[in-house]
Amino acid sequence: MTNPPAGNVEDIEIQLLLEALFLRYHYDFRHYARTSIRRRLRQARDQLGFPNFSAMQEEVLHDEDMLSRLLDYLTVQVSEMFRDPSYFLALREKVVPHLRTYPSLKIWIAGCSHGEEVHSFAILLHEEGLLDRTIIYASDINPAALEIARSGIYPLDRIATFSRNHQLAGGKSSLADYYTTAYDRAVFDKKLRAKVVFSDHSLVTDEVFTECQLVSCRNVMIYFDRPLQDRAVGLFRDSLTRRGFLGLGSKETLRFSEHADSFTDFVREEKIYQRTDA
């Protein structure tokens, strides 16, 4: 009898590293899309100076500081204010009229990264007169990213893009009304975050924690495998009130989800869905 072919060493090392992260720190990346997670881990290995993933696993198991550095590679932190302005314009024109009918609002921004989308929602809601009666729950699995989101401080060279997006999203004022500048940084008004609750929450391992009228989770599920995508959509469904709204990223869809029957298209081209009454 011949032995079966040996597995790819790199794939074995990656699987062991992901298991170690889960067992040691309860961060579960085991069901992220393998092509994406391999690419990010290779980048971390090379830039952090490890010869292989086994050496990285040894270090991260015994050094929590290395964990925080690795999380910056494993969690995608690329965003901008009013990213995809047509999405925010659709929210303003199509969804906000429905939100006005509620005496109070809860909105969940899942995978909030450095807080660009959080501030976008806060500004939009302020301009529409809804911020004072809204609580925004902003969640992410990366503690360092949450700290940046809480600070509301961004490099000044990003503001031109933010401002352009804001106007394309139907902005009713100048973005400059919401920040001050100092030392090549833009500091956004803390009043925008007064109704924001920042939370460490994992779509992989955690459960529903509140009931919302709107959930926005954009460009997060593209990094999940199909079972994990279904889990996340199930959390969103269970979080939403009857006729509540779900917004996804431009490359994401509910078409193949086991929970698709729980939603109807609301603004199809912007991937905004509404939970059915059923």
N, C-alpha and C positions, 0 to 999 in steps of 0.2 A: 504494500500500500504506500502510495506516495503522499507526502505531506501537502496540505493546501498551500497555495501561494501566499507568501508573506504579505501582510498589509503594508501600505505606504507608511513609512516611519513618521513623516511629517503629520499625516492625518491622525496617527495614533497619539503623537505628542499633543496635538491640538485637542483631541477628545479628552485626554488626561488632564490638560490644563483647565478646560472648561468644567470638568468634574471637580477639580480641586477648588476652583473659584466658588462653585456652588456649595461644596461641603464645608469649606472654611469660612466663607463670608456670606453665603446665601444669595449671591448674585448668579442668576441663572441665564446663561447665554447659550445653553445647549440646543435650543430650538430656534436660534437665529439662522437665517439662510447661510449655509456653509460657505458658499463662494464669497459672500461679503465678510463674514467673520474671519476667514482665512486671509483675505486681503488686508484687513485692519491689523490682525495679529502679526503679519509679516512686516508691516510698517512699524509697529511697536517694537518688534524684535530688532530691526535694523537701527532704528533711531535711538533706542535705549541701550544698544550695545551688547545684546546677548548673542552668543554663538548659535543657540538653538532654543526651541520652546521648552525643553526640559530644564535648561538653566533658568529660564524665565519663571517657570513653575516653582522651582526651588526658592527663588528670591521672593516671589509674591506670597508664598505660604508663610514666610517668616518676617516679612516687612510690610506693614500696613501702608506705609508711605508709597511703596511701589504699587500697591493696589490702586491708590488714587491716581497715580500716573497712568496706569494701564487703562483705567476706566475712561480716561480722556480719549483713548484710541477706540475703545469698544462702543462708546456711546457717541452718536453722531451729533455734533454741536454746530452744524452749519444752518444758519437761518438769517432772516433780516426782517425788519418791521414791514408790515403789510405785504409780506411776500405773496406773489401772485395777486396783485391788486384786484383783479376781477372777482376773486373769491370774496374779499372783504366788501366789494361793492355789492355783490349779490346778497351778502348778509345784511348790509345796510338797507337795501331796497326791498328785499323779499322776506327776510327772516325777522328783522327788527319790528315790523308792524305786528307780527304775531307775539313777539316778546312783550310788547307794550301792554298786552291784555292781562299780564300777570302782575299781581300786587308786589311781588318780590321775585327775584331771579337768582338761580344758581347756574354757573357755567363752569365746566371742567375742561381745562386745557391739558391734555395728556401728552407727556413728552415735551415739556416746555423749554428744554434746553437752557439757553442763556437769557430767556425772558423776552425776546423780541416780540413774539406773538402775544405774550401777556400784556405788554405795553400797548400793542396795536389794539387789542380788544378793549383795554381800559380807555384809550383815547376815543375809539369809535363809540363806545357806550356813553362816555361823557358828552360827546357831540350830539348824541341822540337823546340826552336827558335821562339815561337809564342807569348810570354808574352808581348813584347814591342808593339805589334799591337792589343792587346786584352784589353777590359774593362770587368771586372768581377763585376757583381751586386750580392751582398750577402745580403739576406733579412731574417729577423726573426721578430716575434712579441714580443720577450722578450728583452727590452732595456739592462738589465744587461748582458745577453748573448752576445749581440752585442758589449758591451764594452770589454768583454774578447776577442772576436774575433779581435777587433781593436788593442788590445795590443800585440797579438801574443806571449803570455807568457803561458807556460804550465809546469806542474810539471816534474821534471827531471826523475822521476821514470816511466813516460809514454814513454820516448824516445826510449827505446829498442823495444817496440812494434811498434812504428811509423817507426823506421828504418827497421825492418824486413818486414813490409808491403810495404815500399817504394821499397825495393829490389825485392820483389815478384811482384810488379806492373811494373817491367821493368826499375827501376831507373837507370839512366846513370851516377850517381855520388854518393857520400856519403851524407846521410842526414845531417851529421855534417857540411857540407859546408854551410848550410843555417841557422845555429843558433849559439849563444854563450851561455855559462852557467854562472850562478851566483846565489848563495844562494839557491841551490837545485831547480833552475828553468832553463828552456831553453827559451831563447828569440830569436824568429825568425826574420830574417833580414827584416827591414822595407821596403826594396826594393820590397819584395814579395807583399806588400800591396799597392804599389804606384799606381797600376792600378785597385784597388778595391774600389768600391763604396758601403759602408754599408748603409742599409736602413731598417727602420721599416715598414714592409709590412705584411698584413694579407691575406692569401688565402681565408679567410671566407668573408671578407667585402670589400677588396680593388680590384682595377681593374688592367688591363695590364698597365705597365708603360714604356716598351721599346720593341724593336724588337731584337731578339737574333738568333744566329745560333745554340746554345745549351742551353738546360735547364736541370739542374740536381736537382731532388727533391727526396731524398732517405729516406725511413723510416719515412715519415711524414704522408702520406695518410692512412697508416694502422690504424691511430687513428681517422679517419673521418668516418662518416656514408656515405651511398651510394650517397645521393644527394650532399653532400659536396665534395666527391671524384670527382663526375662529374663536379662540379663547378671548382675545381682546374685544372682538365685536360683541361677544356675549356679555362681557362686562359693560360695554357701552349701552347695549340694549337694556340691561337690568338697571343701569343708572338713570335712564331717561324716563321722564314722565310721559304719559299718553300724549301723543302728537309732538313729542320733543324732537329736537333736530341733532343730526350727526354730520359733521364736516370732515372729509378725508382729503388726502393729498391728491394732486392731479394724476399721479400714476397708480392710485389705489382704487379699489372697487369692492363692492359687496356682491358682485355678480356670482361668484363661486362660493360664497360663504354659506355655511349650514344655517345661518341666521338671516339669510336674505329675505325670507318671507316676513320678517318682523319689520321691514322697512319698505317705504316707497320712495321713488325719485321725487325730489322737491325742486332742486335746480340741477338738472342732470349734468350739464356741461361743467359745473363747478364742484361736482361730487358732494352735493349737500342732499342729505336724505332726511326723511321724517319717519319717526316710529309710528307704526300702525296702532290702531286701538286694540287689536286682537291680543 
